[in-house]
Amino acid sequence: MVTRDFHSFDAGRRPPIQVEMGRRWLTGELRSWIRRGDGWWAHIGYDVDGSSHLATVPAARIRSTDDRAAVPESTGSGAHQQH
């Protein structure tokens, strides 16, 4: 059985981030963190050329100056945490 931790952020309280897409860093917001296997993935919303997009990307492609966007510590319990 695979254990997955999930940490989500409420609309209006989502931390701002930048996501690396190709060779560009694009502005967006962190919607949730998802632990898959032994790595964390970020579910994000971002804008490019006036269009909104959703994506799930590895943690290494996210950066932010907001401490709330830090990769969470694993609980190992498959827990869901709402922020």
C-alpha positions as CSV (number, residue, x, y, z in Angstrom):
1,M,0.0,0.0,0.0
2,V,1.3,3.5,-0.9
3,T,1.0,6.2,1.8
4,R,0.4,9.7,0.5
5,D,0.5,12.8,2.6
6,F,-1.6,15.8,1.2
7,H,-1.3,19.4,2.4
8,S,-3.7,21.8,0.8
9,F,-4.2,25.6,1.0
10,D,-7.6,27.3,1.0
11,A,-8.4,29.8,-1.9
12,G,-7.3,33.2,-0.8
13,R,-4.6,31.8,1.5
14,R,-2.4,30.1,-1.1
15,P,1.3,31.0,-1.0
16,P,2.7,32.8,-4.0
17,I,5.4,30.8,-5.9
18,Q,7.4,30.7,-9.0
19,V,7.5,27.5,-11.1
20,E,10.1,26.5,-13.6
21,M,8.5,25.7,-17.0
22,G,11.1,25.0,-19.6
23,R,13.7,27.7,-19.3
24,R,11.3,30.2,-17.7
25,W,10.2,31.0,-14.2
26,L,6.5,31.8,-14.1
27,T,4.4,33.4,-11.3
28,G,1.7,31.3,-9.7
29,E,0.2,30.0,-6.5
30,L,0.7,26.8,-4.5
31,R,-2.6,24.9,-4.2
32,S,-1.3,21.8,-2.4
33,W,1.7,19.5,-1.7
34,I,1.4,15.8,-2.4
35,R,3.9,13.2,-1.3
36,R,4.3,10.4,-3.9
37,G,6.6,7.6,-2.9
38,D,9.6,9.3,-1.4
39,G,9.2,12.7,-3.1
40,W,7.0,15.8,-2.8
41,W,5.1,17.2,-5.7
42,A,3.4,20.6,-5.9
43,H,-0.1,21.1,-7.4
44,I,0.0,24.7,-8.6
45,G,-1.9,27.3,-10.6
46,Y,0.1,29.7,-12.9
47,D,-0.5,32.2,-15.7
48,V,1.3,32.4,-19.0
49,D,0.5,34.7,-21.9
50,G,-2.8,35.7,-20.2
51,S,-4.1,32.1,-19.8
52,S,-4.4,30.3,-16.4
53,H,-3.1,26.7,-16.1
54,L,-2.9,24.0,-13.5
55,A,0.0,21.6,-13.1
56,T,1.6,19.1,-10.7
57,V,5.4,19.4,-10.7
58,P,8.3,18.1,-8.6
59,A,9.2,20.2,-5.6
60,A,12.6,21.1,-7.2
61,R,10.7,23.2,-9.8
62,I,9.1,25.5,-7.2
63,R,10.6,28.5,-5.4
64,S,9.1,31.0,-3.1
65,T,10.0,33.6,-0.4
66,D,6.9,32.6,1.5
67,D,7.6,30.2,4.3
68,R,4.2,28.6,3.9
69,A,5.4,27.2,0.5
70,A,8.2,25.2,2.1
71,V,8.1,21.5,1.4
72,P,6.3,19.9,4.3
73,E,7.7,17.3,6.7
74,S,6.3,13.8,6.0
75,T,3.9,12.5,8.6
76,G,4.0,9.0,7.1
77,S,0.3,8.6,8.0
78,G,-1.4,9.4,4.7
79,A,-2.7,12.5,6.5
80,H,-4.6,15.4,4.8
81,Q,-3.9,18.8,6.3
82,Q,-5.8,21.9,5.3
83,H,-4.2,25.3,5.6
